[in-house]
Amino acid sequence: MLIKVVREKRKEMESGLVGDERMLFSRFVSGMIREEISEEEVIDNVVLLVFAAHDTTSFAIAMTFKMLAEHPDCHSLLLQEHDDIMSRRRPGENLTLEDTKKMKYTWQVARFTIPKGWKVLWTTYGTHYNEEYFKDPLTFNPRRFEERIPPYAYLPFGGGPRICAGNQLAKLNILIFIHYVVTRYNWSLLCPDEQITMDPLPFPSHGMPIKVSLKSS
């Protein structure tokens, strides 16, 4: 699929349809036309970006709902935050950026802990488990993020000049997705004891099947 997309884009640009150079994909194809980068390298980079931008966020969302299903007290607090947001909006009115800024507890929930035994890709494991920074780190406690965290102690998006460029977009995706699920649906885990595997990110071994029902109006 990507080969087809890349070749169509190249054909367009070679025919005089200039791509938006602000878009990374257009810059990739432009470099390929100038023979600075190969087609294979363009596709490899696109795959990497899709993996980094989509899979990491979707896995984080899945694990957020797994934790909420296992901790109804946290679910109740989160739902109250979203009910308060909905009470200030007219029926059918879309979320605004200001609404997402009010989702403070929701973002604390999404910043879940890394359970013992998981494999990680780098040394975030050492800091996220450090009791000096996170008291009782194995406990699912979203409110721990109300406290100030020392720099580089919590690094889901990296840090410094190499920090993830899409961290704010990922945050918006997670907050908006959680809002519409918790305010419109009830759900429960079909496999409460489901094991977590590495794929290479943490992934529920059975795909985390859930039972979903629409909330009554």
DORO-15696 format. One record per residue (C-alpha): x, y, z negated; residue in one letter. Coordinates in Angstrom, 2 decimals, decimal comma. Example, Ala and Ser with C-alpha at 12.3 -4.5 7.8 and 13.67 -1.06 7.14 Angstrom:
2
x_y_z_r
12,30_-4,50_-7,80_A .
13,67_-1,06_-7,14_S .
//
This chain:
217
x_y_z_r
0,00_0,00_0,00_M .
2,77_2,43_-0,91_L .
4,71_1,66_2,28_I .
1,63_2,67_4,28_K .
1,16_5,88_2,28_V .
4,83_6,87_2,57_V .
4,90_6,25_6,33_R .
1,66_8,18_6,90_E .
3,05_11,10_4,90_K .
6,27_11,01_6,89_R .
4,33_11,01_10,17_K .
2,29_14,02_9,02_E .
5,38_15,99_7,98_M .
7,27_15,14_11,15_E .
4,24_16,30_13,17_S .
4,50_19,74_11,61_G .
2,13_19,34_8,67_L .
4,42_20,59_5,92_V .
3,87_18,99_2,54_G .
3,56_21,04_-0,63_D .
7,13_21,19_-1,88_E .
5,80_21,67_-5,40_R .
4,58_18,06_-5,21_M .
7,25_15,51_-6,05_L .
5,95_13,01_-3,48_F .
6,35_15,56_-0,66_S .
9,88_16,27_-1,82_R .
10,68_12,55_-1,80_F .
9,41_12,16_1,78_V .
11,18_15,34_2,86_S .
14,43_13,92_1,51_G .
13,75_10,67_3,35_M .
13,28_12,56_6,63_I .
16,64_14,29_6,05_R .
18,13_10,81_5,39_E .
19,10_11,80_1,84_E .
17,05_8,97_0,39_I .
15,79_5,68_1,83_S .
12,18_4,54_2,16_E .
12,85_1,80_-0,39_E .
14,17_4,38_-2,88_E .
11,11_6,58_-2,36_V .
8,79_3,65_-3,11_I .
10,84_2,56_-6,13_D .
10,61_6,08_-7,58_N .
6,84_6,26_-6,99_V .
6,36_2,90_-8,72_V .
8,42_4,14_-11,65_L .
6,33_7,31_-11,93_L .
3,06_5,36_-11,78_V .
4,29_3,00_-14,49_F .
5,53_5,82_-16,72_A .
2,50_8,06_-16,20_A .
-0,34_5,52_-16,18_H .
0,55_2,26_-17,94_D .
2,02_3,90_-21,03_T .
-1,10_6,04_-21,54_T .
-3,55_3,20_-20,86_S .
-1,69_0,90_-23,27_F .
-1,75_3,63_-25,92_A .
-5,52_4,04_-25,43_I .
-6,10_0,28_-25,67_A .
-4,12_0,00_-28,90_M .
-5,89_3,05_-30,32_T .
-9,27_1,36_-29,92_F .
-7,92_-1,90_-31,30_K .
-6,80_-0,09_-34,45_M .
-10,09_1,80_-34,76_L .
-12,05_-1,46_-34,49_A .
-9,95_-2,95_-37,27_E .
-10,20_0,16_-39,50_H .
-13,83_1,38_-39,68_P .
-12,95_4,07_-42,23_D .
-10,64_5,72_-39,69_C .
-13,29_5,29_-37,00_H .
-15,82_7,14_-39,17_S .
-13,49_10,10_-39,71_L .
-12,69_10,28_-36,00_L .
-16,36_10,08_-35,02_L .
-17,21_12,94_-37,37_Q .
-14,62_15,13_-35,67_E .
-16,19_14,46_-32,26_H .
-19,74_14,86_-33,52_D .
-18,73_18,31_-34,78_D .
-17,36_19,20_-31,36_I .
-20,53_17,97_-29,62_M .
-22,75_19,96_-31,99_S .
-21,21_23,18_-30,64_R .
-21,89_22,33_-27,00_R .
-25,05_22,38_-24,90_R .
-26,29_19,01_-23,54_P .
-24,28_18,03_-20,46_G .
-21,64_20,71_-21,02_E .
-18,11_19,53_-20,23_N .
-15,23_19,48_-22,67_L .
-12,92_22,47_-22,64_T .
-9,25_22,81_-23,45_L .
-10,28_24,54_-26,68_E .
-12,31_21,45_-27,61_D .
-9,24_19,22_-27,28_T .
-7,28_21,54_-29,57_K .
-9,85_20,75_-32,30_K .
-9,16_17,00_-32,00_M .
-6,45_17,01_-34,67_K .
-7,42_13,78_-36,41_Y .
-7,97_12,10_-33,03_T .
-4,37_12,78_-32,05_W .
-3,23_11,48_-35,43_Q .
-5,14_8,27_-34,70_V .
-3,56_7,91_-31,26_A .
-0,10_8,18_-32,81_R .
-0,39_4,66_-34,24_F .
2,46_2,82_-35,99_T .
4,58_0,11_-34,38_I .
3,71_-3,21_-36,12_P .
6,51_-5,36_-37,52_K .
7,97_-7,83_-35,05_G .
7,36_-5,85_-31,88_W .
10,20_-5,45_-29,39_K .
11,00_-1,92_-28,32_V .
13,00_-0,54_-25,44_L .
15,27_1,63_-27,56_W .
16,03_2,73_-31,10_T .
12,72_4,43_-31,88_T .
12,07_1,26_-33,91_Y .
14,70_2,32_-36,41_G .
13,27_5,76_-37,07_T .
9,56_4,84_-36,92_H .
10,13_2,19_-39,59_Y .
12,28_4,39_-41,78_N .
10,53_4,87_-45,14_E .
12,47_8,09_-45,57_E .
10,24_9,60_-42,87_Y .
7,13_7,38_-42,93_F .
5,90_6,07_-46,25_K .
4,56_2,51_-45,96_D .
5,11_2,47_-42,16_P .
3,22_-0,79_-41,52_L .
-0,06_0,72_-42,70_T .
-2,40_2,26_-40,12_F .
-2,68_5,73_-41,63_N .
-3,40_8,48_-39,07_P .
-3,33_11,16_-41,76_R .
0,40_10,66_-42,18_R .
0,77_12,98_-39,18_F .
-0,72_15,88_-41,13_E .
2,69_16,22_-42,75_E .
5,59_17,83_-40,93_R .
7,81_15,22_-39,25_I .
11,55_15,96_-39,06_P .
12,91_16,46_-35,52_P .
13,70_13,20_-33,66_Y .
12,09_10,98_-36,31_A .
9,02_10,26_-34,14_Y .
9,83_9,98_-30,44_L .
7,07_8,44_-28,29_P .
7,84_10,94_-25,53_F .
11,57_11,24_-26,08_G .
13,11_14,55_-27,06_G .
15,46_17,34_-26,12_G .
16,07_18,19_-22,44_P .
14,94_14,68_-21,36_R .
11,52_14,82_-23,05_I .
8,70_13,32_-20,97_C .
7,40_15,91_-18,51_A .
3,89_14,46_-18,72_G .
3,49_14,37_-22,51_N .
0,78_17,05_-22,62_Q .
-1,12_15,43_-19,74_L .
-0,97_12,07_-21,50_A .
-2,27_13,72_-24,69_K .
-5,22_15,25_-22,80_L .
-6,04_11,91_-21,14_N .
-6,09_10,12_-24,49_I .
-8,12_12,77_-26,35_L .
-10,77_13,13_-23,63_I .
-11,11_9,37_-23,14_F .
-11,51_8,77_-26,89_I .
-14,10_11,57_-27,16_H .
-16,46_10,11_-24,58_Y .
-16,11_6,53_-25,82_V .
-16,69_7,18_-29,53_V .
-19,59_9,59_-28,95_T .
-21,46_7,43_-26,40_R .
-20,68_3,81_-27,23_Y .
-20,30_1,25_-29,99_N .
-17,71_-1,48_-29,49_W .
-16,19_-4,44_-31,30_S .
-13,26_-6,76_-30,61_L .
-14,14_-10,21_-29,24_L .
-10,73_-11,57_-30,32_C .
-9,92_-9,91_-33,66_P .
-6,77_-12,04_-34,11_D .
-5,46_-11,46_-30,59_E .
-1,66_-11,48_-30,38_Q .
0,30_-8,56_-28,93_I .
2,85_-9,41_-26,23_T .
5,43_-7,38_-24,31_M .
4,75_-6,67_-20,62_D .
7,24_-4,84_-21,06_P .
5,12_-2,45_-23,15_L .
2,98_-3,75_-26,04_P .
-0,03_-5,45_-24,46_F .
-2,92_-7,49_-25,95_P .
-2,31_-11,11_-24,84_S .
-5,93_-11,64_-23,68_H .
-6,45_-8,14_-22,25_G .
-8,34_-7,03_-25,41_M .
-11,90_-8,05_-24,42_P .
-14,53_-6,01_-26,24_I .
-18,30_-5,92_-26,63_K .
-19,72_-2,53_-25,67_V .
-23,19_-1,10_-26,24_S .
-24,65_2,30_-25,48_L .
-25,48_4,40_-28,52_K .
-29,09_5,40_-28,89_S .
-29,76_9,09_-28,24_S .
//
